[in-house]
Each structure stands twice: as structure tokens, then as C-alpha cells.
Amino acid sequence: MWYVIKTDFGKEYNAKEELSKVPQISARLPLRRVTTSNKGNKQSVRFKPLIDGILFINVRKKDIGILKAMMKGSGFFIHKDGTQYESNAHLLSYSSESITLDDRLSMAKVPEQSMRLFSILNSQKEAEKSLEDVEILDSKIYNEIESEYDTVCMVNGPFFKFQGVIKQVKRNGKKDHRFFIRTGSCAVSISNIRKFNYLIVREAPNGKNAKKVNTWRFIDYLIGKLQATYFTNNAGPALRNILLNLSKGKAMDDVKRMLLVSSLAEKDNDRRNFLALQSAFIENADSTTESVLEALNSYFINSDESVSMGLKDLVPNVQLRPFLTPTPGKEIGKDGIYTLLEHKDFTEIILSLDLTKVFIDKKYKFPYGLKPKKGDFTYYAHIGVKKDEVCKSLIFFVNWSGFMDEYHKMEEEGKNRLKSDMIKRGHVYMPELLNSNTDFYVSPELAGFKKELKDINIEKIVRMLHSYQDAPLNYNFLRNFKPIIDFLKPTIHAAVEMWQISRLIDWHDLAQRYVLLHKLPTEEDKQSSDVE
């Protein structure tokens, strides 16, 4: 078994020599090669401990008694005469409490995988060149970081297969992206990690980013509910008005009555119905919808008029929801795969999808050790379908909204540079999609991808959609549905890839908000954010 030992700085080698005198102990002091230049530009080489003040010892289980006899109850090593080691070598347990020596041994134990990590840091030239410094810290600090930052899996470089958290820190005026890895009761912080590629495997349950994503999800959830009830074509304005009234500090029942009273005072029929139906929506809201409204209310509540600007920015007018969402809006039958939602100018197909094989992509051979829970990767694709102008073909389209808006604003040179950058950073599906023969869909309130299917029997598809709605699909239907699935495949892979590869931060946020409303829960994440 391996244990991590802490010494005074500069005393690591002395401690190793002392500990190595005991036959039952194998001591390892990882070193790193440091090159320096003097004023005459003459280079000299020094070997320093990989981590200042840290070395490791290996003791077989049957020899633990010998190890314990060499220490005080506080974990400090002592000579046979009872004097403490000059190096102050002791078990690294990160505890100032009065605990037993057995507890300290347990806390200082280092898993085999962690020792492999130190072997990598100690031996690989690639790592030596790329890493400025390595630190060991308390696992409690790691837990705090993990709760606020996404967990990632490295997919290339010396740390291939390792999972941890990447956090940007600022030292001596310079930004440094550090990789934090749990090593039993401790954690390791590695400098200058950004040159290697990684994939997100779990989202942070807390922190600013989680709050931002939850806000987008809550808004989308309510828009879905509003569309499925009374506001198929104007869910955005309805939600903004409800939240604007709630933000004034009124209780839910008060807002409901206020909307109803306002509707009775309206002379315009459309406006009267618009307000009355908002009141009815609150009246009929289930407990989940109420809790989401309250969560958003706490986000938007304000003492000035700026809340209305915030609502306009965050609550869209778009009729078709983002391409992939964690909730359907309109309920799908228990044994069904899809349902239909009729809009003013098109029909929306809400399709239930299990994206496990997309998130855990064999191409990346990841994520190691991640065991997805049932339902973690269930998503709902929102597909618009309408006839062309001469009614000879069907047009299928999906909404990427702000993501594609930003892309279309770019000059051709910028687009090519973006696609090239994506490829360098590990993107595969997104550059292929942007370069494919899939057409872009652009309208005043929608932007995304579309596919016009000419060799398809419109009447047959529409008839089948209605006859099989909310029921198990048979082979005959699926065969006719195949062109739609073929259209969705590349867009699904590209959407998931934009979430997983967290390098193009601005584009990642746009994908999260407008394309893939995602919040993959961890085992510890029991927040109310997992609506439905």
C-alpha cells in the first residue's frame, strides 16, 4: 500500500534516506529536471522534487505494524530513541483534529491509479516540458472545486483516461488552467493543462455556471408547458408577462387574481384572452411548474425596471423550442416515442431519444468509470415540419437559434477559421455538419438546419403520424420515418459534441442555451433543477 509523506521543504531527500533504511519500506521521491540559465547564458541542470515537500512510501499490508511503530500518534516519524526526524516527515492527513494513527494512515493512503499519475509526471518528457508545477492539496478543497466546475475526462496526452476538474487560476499576473485530480484523501493540482484535449462527463451541480444553465432550463421548461396548454404561438410573451408580475413581489395567488382582473378590464378580445389564459395557467399549474416559477422569480425579482430588459434578453419569442431539451413540454404517452404539437405555420414533432451512445462515444473511448443512471441521457428532439410552397415535398427543420445567428453573421474567412479551430481542438461532427449538404434554415424567428425531402409520400407520413401518435411504432412506420432520423443524426452528434468539448467557450454557451439544454445530474446532485 502506498502512503503520501510530507516533509519540510528541502528535506525530502533526507527523509527518503532515513525511511529507506527500514527493509520493509520502499520510498519513492519523484523528481523533475529543471534547466536554468545564468547571466552568461550558460545552462545548468538541477533535479528537484516533483512536488515540494512530498514523497511516497510503499508498505506491504503484513508490515503495517512495523510502520506504525516508527510513528507518533500524530503521524510524525521518530527514531528508535524517540527523537523526531529532522525532516519532520509525517503522514499527510490534512487533519488538525485528535484522531487515531489508523485514521491518519487511512487518510494518507494513495490509490494505485494515483501512483500511476505520479509515474507519468515523473517520467514523460511531454509532461516535464508542459508542467510548471504540481501541488498536493486537501481533498476538501477538491470537493469545493468539483461542485462548481465541470468534471472532465482527458482524451489525449499523458493524462489520458484521468478524470478531474479544470479551473483557471491567476498567479503572478498570469492565467493558468490547472487540472485537479482526486488521489484518495488528497488531490493533485497540475499546471498548464490546456494543451491537452478533454471531454465533459458531468456538469457542476453548483456555482455561477450551474445557476446560469438552470435558469435557461427553467425558462425552456415553462415555455414547453405554456405551448402545450394555451400558448402554442406566443409562449414567450406570456411567460415574460407572468414573470414580470411575479417580480413585483406578489404571491402566486395574487398574480393569478391580478391577471384575471386585468383581463376583465380589457376591451380588446385578443388581449383579454391572453391575460385570462395566463391566470388559468397559474391556476392549473402542478407543483413542479410552481416551484420552477418561484425559482425564476427569485432570479428576476428586482426593485427597478431593468427586470423587463432581462426578461426580453432571456425569454425568447421563438415558437420552436431548442433542438434538444430534457423535457418534452407536451406529454408523450407512456409507451410512445413521439407526440405532435400544432403551431400556426408548422407541425412540431417532439421525439423521445435515448442519447447514451452519443454521449458515450466509442470514437473517444470514454468516459472511464462513469456509470450513467437510467434516464440520464433521455432527450426530446423538437422538429418542425411543413409542406413546401407547391406542396410537393416536406421540409424538416430544427432550431439552433442564437448559435446559428452568430455563425451567419461571420464573414467567410471567419467561418473557415472557426471550423479549422474546431478541428484542431478535437471537434469532428460539427465541422462536418457545417460543410455538409444539409441546408440552413433562416426565418425572422428561427435559425438552424433543414432538410427538404422530395421522395416522400406526404399524405402517408401525415396519416401515419396521427394514427401512431402516443403509441408504439411498428416497422412500417419506422421505415417511412427513416429520412427524418437520417436528418437528425449529424445534428444530434454535433450538438452533443459542442457541449462535451469545452474549448470554444462562447460557442459552448450558445449551444447550451439555444441548442442543447443540458444538465446531466451527478450522483450527489439532487437539486430541484431536475424537473420532470
Secondary structure as UniProt FT lines:
FT   STRAND          2..6
FT   TURN            9..10
FT   HELIX           12..20
FT   TURN            23..24
FT   STRAND          25..28
FT   STRAND          31..37
FT   TURN            39..40
FT   STRAND          43..49
FT   TURN            52..53
FT   STRAND          54..59
FT   HELIX           61..63
FT   HELIX           64..69
FT   TURN            73..74
FT   STRAND          76..78
FT   TURN            80..81
FT   TURN            86..87
FT   STRAND          90..91
FT   HELIX           101..108
FT   STRAND          109..110
FT   HELIX           112..123
FT   HELIX           125..130
FT   STRAND          134..138
FT   HELIX           139..148
FT   STRAND          151..154
FT   TURN            158..161
FT   STRAND          163..171
FT   TURN            172..173
FT   STRAND          174..183
FT   TURN            184..185
FT   STRAND          186..190
FT   TURN            194..195
FT   STRAND          198..202
FT   HELIX           207..229
FT   TURN            232..234
FT   HELIX           235..246
FT   TURN            247..249
FT   HELIX           252..265
FT   HELIX           269..283
FT   HELIX           287..300
FT   HELIX           306..314
FT   STRAND          324..325
FT   TURN            334..335
FT   STRAND          338..342
FT   STRAND          347..354
FT   HELIX           356..359
FT   TURN            362..365
FT   TURN            368..369
FT   TURN            374..377
FT   STRAND          378..387
FT   TURN            389..390
FT   STRAND          394..399
FT   HELIX           401..409
FT   HELIX           412..424
FT   TURN            425..426
FT   HELIX           429..435
FT   STRAND          439..443
FT   TURN            444..445
FT   STRAND          446..453
FT   HELIX           458..468
FT   TURN            469..470
FT   HELIX           475..500
FT   TURN            502..503
FT   HELIX           505..514
FT   TURN            523..524
FT   TURN            528..529
//
